[in-house]
Amino acid sequence: MTQMRVGKLNIKTQQFLKYLSVFIFVMPFLLSFLLDIVHLPSLIKYTIDVAWVLGIFLLLFKRRVVFDRKLIPFLLFILGFFLYVFIGYIFNFQSIFYFLWGFRNNFRFYFAYLMFCMVFTNDDVKACFKFLDILFWVNAVVSFFQFFVLHYEQDYLGGIFGTEKGCNGYSIAFFSIILAKSILEFMNKKESAFKCFSKCIVALIIAALAELKFFFVIFAIILFMATLMTSFSWRKFILILLSTMLISFASSILVELFGDNNAITFESIIDFASTTNYSSERDISRFTAIPIISNNIMGNSMQRLFGLGLGNCDTSAFAICNTPFFETYSYLHYNWFSSALLFLETGFVGLCIYIFFFIMCFVFALKQKKIEDSNELFCQMAMILSIICLTLTFYNGSLRFEVAYMIYFVLALPLIDSRTNIMNKII
């Protein structure tokens, strides 16, 4: 039997922690509306930081709480990663503000992950998914309005995530979660063909309008992994067949809107991955960034192994946190890719540690899935999103922005399920 510390938080504290967790989950979807439509000050985004700081403080200093010991390896990982970057910064000290900003940008999602694991129950998760399903169709309406009426496209077509350059990157994470759940439920005969196919069609069309060619790769990963995780059925065969047709249709939209070189083919994907530059002749691309940085910026093997110090290469709207390194090398656009910035600040060792977290999530979800009373859907989704996180680490910087909260929510699902089962046994 799983060992745990058992008790009850004060009802008001328990409820407050739930509100904080819901706020962290919901707020990233509201930011564009609050900033661009309501015109609230940009400081509103930092209310999420206040929420997780307060939530972690309450969890640390409240003595009585149901605690699943399966969470301990993840706690040790976070502590170990922190000690690594802290010791590394001692040898690369520049400014305490740089370190604190780097800590915030890299560790806030781990703390949100812990809150989700320790506060949410399976019923809360189901309510969150209902919210996401509604939001998916709201996003579809907004996206089509932006494209056909306001004439936004490509990097500026973000739906509910706004119209700033690069906002379409948020859609990749959002669509990945929606389609992973929908496809898995369809293959497990828990969602109708109409609902599943409708979501796939809409997501792929919006991806084409936003020129999110990489999402087609993500879609293929979701489809492939869902196929491996579920037993054979004609439903699965039909979905795979229709998905192939949908990708071809969406590819034709890309060609029609943006030219022949945007067709989704194996060759175009290889070219996409191997290109040396991203947006200009001077910068670096997502999949060649680390070799170029290693050969041209990192001065010695110690820097390559351990980096230049957490936060020392970062950028910020606050001048006190904007680093000299970024001022010098910003033209490389290295901060557009999580892997490049992680490599610069924490080296190969830090990048490997960061990636190991997603491997831990995958392995735990796989083990939890084998338990008789586990929620199979939650575990399958966490496994798929773990793999997608590995690709997003190198594809863009979305795992460093607010959109990552929803991803870490999905990664937390197996532990939420495990804790819920423990609570049910106690009751």
N, C-alpha and C positions, 0 to 999 in steps of 0.2 A: 504493500500500500504506500502511496506517495506520502512522504512526511511533509508536515506543514506547520505553520504557526497559526493558531485558530483564535478567533475572537470577533468582536463586532466594533466597528467604528461608531462613534456617535452618529445618530441618524442624520442630523443636519450636516455634519462633516461629510458623511457618505454621499449625501445628495449633492453637496457643493462640489465634491470631486467629480461626480457624474456630469454636472453642468460644465465644469472646466474641460473635461474630456470631449464632450459634445461640441463645445466652443472651438477647441483645437481642430476637430474634424470638419466642422462646417465652415469656419471662417475663410479658408482659402478659396472657397467657391463664391464668397460674397465680396472679396476684396476689390475686384474690378468694378462692381456696381457701386460700392461705397466710395471708391476713389474717383472714378470717371463720371458717374451719374450724379451721386449725392455731393461729390467734391469735398469729402472729408480730407483732412490733412494726411499725408503719407505715413505719419507716425502711427496711424491706426493699425498698420500691419504688425507693429511690435506688441500689440495687445496679446497676440498669440504667445509671445515669449513670456509675458507676465503670467499667462495662464499655466504654462508648463512649469515655470519656476515655482509658482505658488502650489501647484499640484504635487510636485516632487517634495517640496518642503513639508506639506501636510502628511504625505505618505512616510517620510523619513521620521518625523517626530511624533507620529501617533503610534502608540504601543500595540494596539490590538487591531489586527487585520488578517483576513484569510490570505495566506501566502503559499503559492504552489512552488515547491522546491525545484520543479523543472525550469523555473525562471533563473535559477542560480547561475548556470553557465553563461547566460546572456548578461547578467549583472557583472560577472567576472570579466567577460569580454570588454564591456564598457569601461570598467575600472582599469583593465590592462591597457586598453587603447589610450586612455587618458594619461596613465603613467608614462607610456611611451612618448606621447607628444609633449608632455610636461618636461621630462628629462631632456628630450631633444631641444626644447626651447631654451633650457638653461645654457646650452652650448651655442645657441644662435640668438641670444637675446638682443632685441632691438627696442621694443616698446611693449609694456604690459597691455596697452590698448590693442595692439595688433594681435596679441595672443588671445585676449578675451573675445575679440571679434571673430577670430578663427575658431575658437572654441564654440561660440554661439552658432556659427554657420555649419559646423560639422557635427556637433553633439546634440543639438536641440531635438532632432528626430529620434535619437535613441531614448531621450527622456519622455517624449510623447509616446513612443513604443511601450515603455514601461508603464505609463499611465493607462494606456489602452488595455494592456495585459492584466493590470491589477484592479481596474475599475469596471470595465465593461463586462457584460454577460452575453450569452448567445442571443437572448431576446433583444438586447441593445443593438447587436450587430445586425439582426434582421431588420430592425427599424432603420438603421443607417443605410442598408441596401435598398429599402423602399424609397428612401430619400434620394439616393443616387439614381434609381430608375426614373423617378419623376424628373430629376435634374437633367438626365440624358436627353429627354424630349424637349425640355426648355432650351437646352444648349443647341439642339438641332434647329429649332425655330429661330433662335438668335443668330446662329451661324448662317443660315440661308438668307435671313434679312440683311446681315452684314455683306454678304456676297452679291445678292441680286439687287438690293436697293442702295446700299451705301458703297458698293463696289470695292470692298476690301477683299484681298486674296493673299495667297502665299503666307509669308511670315506674319502678316497683319490680321489674318483671319483666326481669331481665337474663341469665338462664341462667347460664352459667359466669362471667359478668362480675359476678355478685353481685345483691344486692337493695337496694342503696342508691338513693336518689332520683336519677334521671337515668342509671342504669346501662344502661337500654335503648338509649341513644344509641350505645353501643359496638356493639350488634348490627347497626346500619345498616352500619358499615364492614365488619364480618365477613361479613354476608350479601352485601354488594356484591361482595366478592372471590370468595366461593364461587359465586354465581350467574353472575357474569361468566365465570368459567372454565368452568362447566358448560354454559351456553348456547352459548358459542363452540365448545366441543368437540362438542356435540350438532349444531350447524349444520355443523360440519366433518366430521361422521360419525365422530367419535372417542370418543363417549360414547353409551350406549344411551338410548333414550327413557325407559325406566323410571327410571334414575338421575337424569336431568335433571328430569323432571316431579316426581319425589319430592322433590327438593331445593327446587324452586319452591313446591310445595304446602306443605311444612313451614315454609319461611321466611316465606311470606305469612300463614300461620295464626298463627305466633308474632308476627309484626309486628302482626296484628290484635289479638291478646290483650294486647300491650304498647302498644296504641294508637299505633303508629308510622305515622301516616298518610303522612308524608313518604316512607317507604320505598316506597310504591306509585309515587311519582314517580320515585324512584331505579330501581325495577324497570323502569319504562317507558323510562327513559334507556338502561339496559343492553340491553333488548330492541331498541330503535330503533337503537342504535349497532352492535350485533351483526348486525342485519339489513343495515345498510349495508356492513359489512365482509366479508360472506360472500356467495357466489353464491346465486342462487335455487334452492330445492329444495322438494319437498313437505314435507320435515321442518320446514323453516322456516315454511311456511304453517300446518301443524298446530300448531306451538309457539305462533305468534302467536294462533291461534284459541283454543287451550286457555288461554293466558295471560290473554286477555280474560275468559274464563269464571272463571278462578281469582281475578282481581281482583274480579269481581262477587261471588263466593262470600265472599271475605275481607271485602269491604265489608259484606255482610249480617251477618257476625259482629260487625263494629264497631258496626253499628246495634243489633243485639240486645243487646250488652253495655253500650254507652255512649250510646245514644240516636240519634234520627234525624239530628241535626246532624253525625254522624260518617260519614255515607255518603260514599264516594269519587266525587265528581262534579267536573266542570270548574268549576262555580260554587264548590264548597267549597274547591277548591284556590286559586282567586282570592281568596276571603275569608281563607283561611289566610295568604296572602302579604301581604295589604294591611291586616291588623289592626294597630291602633296599639299595643296593649299585649299583653304575653305572659301573665303570671300574676296581675297586679294592675293597678289603675287608675294606679299611680304609676310602673310600670316601662316599658321599651321592648320592642318586638318585634324579631324577627330581621331583617325586611326594611325596617323604618322606623328602625332604630337610628341609622344614619349621618346621615340628615337631621336627626333630633331632636338628636343630640349636636352636630352642626355648628352648628345654630341656637341652642342653649341653653347649651352648655358651652364650646365653643371660642371664645375671646375675640376672635381676629383671624384674618386670612387666613394669616399665617405659621404659626399653630398648626394651622389646617386643612390646610395643605400638608405640614408636617413633624412635627406631633404634639407631645406633651408630654414625650417622652423614654421610651426603652425601659425598662420596669420600673416607671415612676413611677405607673402606674394599676393595677398588679397586686396580687394577694392571695396569701397563703401561710399555711401552718400555723405557720411560723416568724415570731414577732412582729417580728424585725429586718427581715424582707422585706415586711411588711404595710404598705402605703402609706397616707398620710393621705388621698389622693384616694379610695381605695377605702372608707375609713372614712366619708367624706362622701357618696359617691354609690353605695354598694353596693346601695341600694334599687332602683336602675335595672336591676340584673341584667345590666349590659353585659358582664360577664365570662363570661356564658353563650354568647356568640357571638364566634367568632374575629375576624370582620370588625370588630365594634365596638371590641374591645380593641386590635386592630392600628391602627385609625384613630385612636383616642385617643393611642396611644403613638408612632406613626410617621407619622401623617397620610395624606393621599391618596397622596402619593409612596410612602411605605412600603407601603401596602396594594397599590398597583399593582406594586411590586417583588415583593412576596410572591406575588401572583397570577401574575406573569410566570414564576416557577419552574415552575408546572404547565403553562403554555403551552410552555415549553422541553421539558418531558418529553413532551408530546403530539407536538410537531414532531419531536423526535429519534426517538421510537417509530415515527412515520410514515415517516421516512427509513430507519430500520433495517429496517423491514418490507419495503422494496423490494429489499433486498440478497438475493441468491440463496440463500445458506446461512444466513439468519437464522431464528430460531424465531418463526414467525408468531403463535402463540398468545401468547407473552410480549409481543410488540409490541402486539397487539390489546388485551390486558388493561391494559397501561400507558396506552394511549390512552383507554380507557373510564374507568379510575380517575382520570386527569387531569381529565376533565370532572366526575366525581363530586366530586373535591376542590374544584373551583370552587364547586359547590353547597353542600358542607359548610362551606366558609369562612363562608358567610352563614347557614347553617341552625342550627348549634350550635357548641360549643367542642371537639368531638372531636379536631380536628387539633392541639390543644394538649395532649392527654392521651396516656397510654401506648398507647391503641388505634391511634394514628397510626403507630407503628412498623411495623405490618403493612401499612399503606397505602404508606408509603415503600419498603417491600420490593418491592411490586408495581411502583411507579414505577421502581425500579432494574432491573427485568427486562431491558429492551433493552440496557443497558450491561453487565449480567452476561453476556448472550448474546454481545455483541460481544467482550468480553474472553475468553470461553470459546473462541470461534472463533480468536482470535489465539493462544491457548495451544495449541490443537490443531495449528495450522500450524507452531508452533515445534517441537512434539514430532515 
